[in-house]
Amino acid sequence: MRVAVIGSGLGGLSAAVTLAARGYQVVVFDKNPWLGGKAAVLEEKGFRFDMGPTILIRPSVLRKVFAEAGRRLEDYLTLVHLDPQWRCFFDDGSVLDLLDDTAAMSAALDRRKPGIGQGFTDFMRLSQELHRISDRFFFWKSVDSMKDTFRIQGAFDAAVLKDVMRMRLGKTVGGTIREFIKDERVAQMLDHYTQYVGSSPDASPAILCAIGHMQSEEGIWYPMGGTRAVPEALVRLGRELGVEYRPSCEVARLTLHGGRVAGLVTEAGESLPFDAVVSNEDAVRTYRELIGGSIARRFDKRRTYEPACSGVVLYLGLNRRYEHLAHHDFVFSRDPHEEFHHIYELGEPAPDPTCYLASTSRTEPATAPAGGDALYVLVHTPYLRPHHDWAKMLPEYRQVILNKLKRTAGMEDLESRIVFERALTPEDIHARYKVLNGAIYGLSSHGRWSGAFKPGNASSEVEGLFLAGGAAHPGPGMPMVLMSGWIAADTLDQKFRGAEAAGRGGLRESA
Ligand SMILES: Cc1cc2nc3c(=O)[nH]c(=O)nc-3n(C[C@H](O)[C@H](O)[C@H](O)COP(=O)(O)OP(=O)(O)OC[C@H]3O[C@@H](n4cnc5c(N)ncnc54)[C@H](O)[C@@H]3O)c2cc1C
């Protein structure tokens, strides 16, 4: 059986490896000349930057994808553990390290303000509970809505009811954090777990507090060679399993026959038959652009698809290293409410933003010439609105970002230390990765009740179409899209085998 994977983001690569390991013939298409989607690399003048994701949590998800093929992740990738997880620079001049160990973190918080350590311990206990519930209801299976989670779970038994009560339905991440944490700066730090999904903590459902435990349980890891080493490892494994890769080949549309996938047509006009397709293109754009017509209209009517936030990245090649930085740093805004109000409600860049920094040369010196640093600076911005023109907006906003780093992170001589510079804007992200309105993290998680739900991995509109990536279940971020690819492949496999066992000759004849 031949399966096409449209897009070689981490979700697409994970689906391709899983399918190939289970015996399917797989061809991966990507419009870009490189494989890996947003996990791209910029290498120039002796500096090497990861262009997109830099924080890798839950390597066990990646390990599971490799285990599908009976391989050990360690034979393909060298991972280095980073603790502290993040160093936090606050606007009041204080600095705080987020540590792996909850007891050590709680003690550090008590040194900051006596009494707040217990609140943190209690919050992390809740986070662990919500993580367990997420494992039970959402992860490793295709889920499209609240109704789905209970259908899959079977009878509505007492244990399910208990878990539902514990999900804090109707409450937000921001509100939940503040119930436990009586220090606005520490609360601001924890708010930033929802920045992993590009959504406002004040509008995201409390279940996303689970991210804290998802991060602390396994810690943060750096792949030697940069995040880029992750797609490289997946592609290497895929090649060993017989996956065919076709970079620089954009898919123009799907061909359907009787409401089922029959193949695809490339931009160059090549028409190719396939038995099934896994689309790693943004889920909404898959329907609108690769399918269109009444099917796309039906998909659009099912719910509102709000893009997650976008971002500006500055790649700064420096002729010095700032020794007071950790590998991952957050330089926080003066006021999280003002910041999130601008990004998520007004749809305008925040006047005083939070900057995330990756200073990779302290873990891998080869990323910069001796004594220098390849400093990566990411600032979240709203998803693209019609009036945004980043060619005009970037120079002024670049200065806002540099001023913030000089003022709040003690990098006073930053501007005179820049010897190489490139930038990525929301418009670049939109064009490079074919996402919705320049969104970095797929669809937003806004909505107190159903914000955690994304389109499921098996299309309910088109037989033989499966979805993987940041805009599909279970959502964005490296571990989630890798899981998304695995779920899409597993669901396809189960449907195919089910249809075969029923004597209907695979997906094509299945009802
Ligand atoms: C600046 C930035 C920072 C980030 N930081 C982090 C982080 O620190 N940690 C983390 O976990 N996550 C982070 N993320 C998010 C993470 O990168 C994404 O969630 C994840 O990589 C997206 O994977 P994906 O499978 O959705 O595919 P994508 O990476 O979006 O790739 C999709 C691919 O499909 C291709 N494609 C689309 N349409 C077609 C078509 N019609 N034909 C052929 N090819 C097509 C595109 O060219 C693209 O290569 C960051 C993202 C960005 C941009």
The ligand as a Gaussian input file, in Angstrom:
#p B3LYP/6-31G(d) Opt

LIG

0 1
 C       10.657000      30.315000      15.691000
 C       10.071000      29.066000      16.256000
 C       10.424000      28.641000      17.520000
 C        9.884000      27.468000      18.056000
 N       10.322000      27.026000      19.264000
 C        9.937000      25.790000      19.711000
 C       10.592000      25.187000      20.822000
 O       11.530000      25.740000      21.396000
 N       10.166000      23.956000      21.227000
 C        9.171000      23.284000      20.578000
 O        8.839000      22.160000      20.986000
 N        8.543000      23.835000      19.504000
 C        8.928000      25.059000      19.045000
 N        8.371000      25.579000      17.918000
 C        7.237000      24.884000      17.312000
 C        7.688000      23.677000      16.494000
 O        8.721000      24.080000      15.653000
 C        6.556000      23.187000      15.659000
 O        5.424000      22.863000      16.476000
 C        6.903000      21.932000      14.871000
 O        8.233000      21.908000      14.438000
 C        5.982000      21.907000      13.677000
 O        6.074000      20.674000      13.046000
 P        4.980000      20.256000      11.990000
 O        5.028000      18.776000      11.918000
 O        3.680000      20.894000      12.306000
 O        5.511000      20.775000      10.601000
 P        6.199000      22.118000      10.066000
 O        7.507000      22.297000      10.694000
 O        5.229000      23.232000      10.086000
 O        6.474000      21.671000       8.567000
 C        5.463000      21.502000       7.606000
 C        6.171000      21.285000       6.288000
 O        5.192000      21.037000       5.292000
 C        5.633000      21.644000       4.098000
 N        4.451000      21.829000       3.239000
 C        3.317000      22.499000       3.551000
 N        2.448000      22.435000       2.524000
 C        3.046000      21.703000       1.563000
 C        2.647000      21.283000       0.255000
 N        1.434000      21.587000      -0.245000
 N        3.513000      20.545000      -0.489000
 C        4.730000      20.205000       0.015000
 N        5.162000      20.601000       1.225000
 C        4.321000      21.318000       2.001000
 C        6.271000      22.939000       4.530000
 O        7.185000      23.379000       3.561000
 C        6.970000      22.500000       5.819000
 O        8.291000      22.097000       5.545000
 C        8.924000      26.736000      17.327000
 C        8.565000      27.159000      16.045000
 C        9.151000      28.292000      15.495000
 C        8.803000      28.698000      14.095000

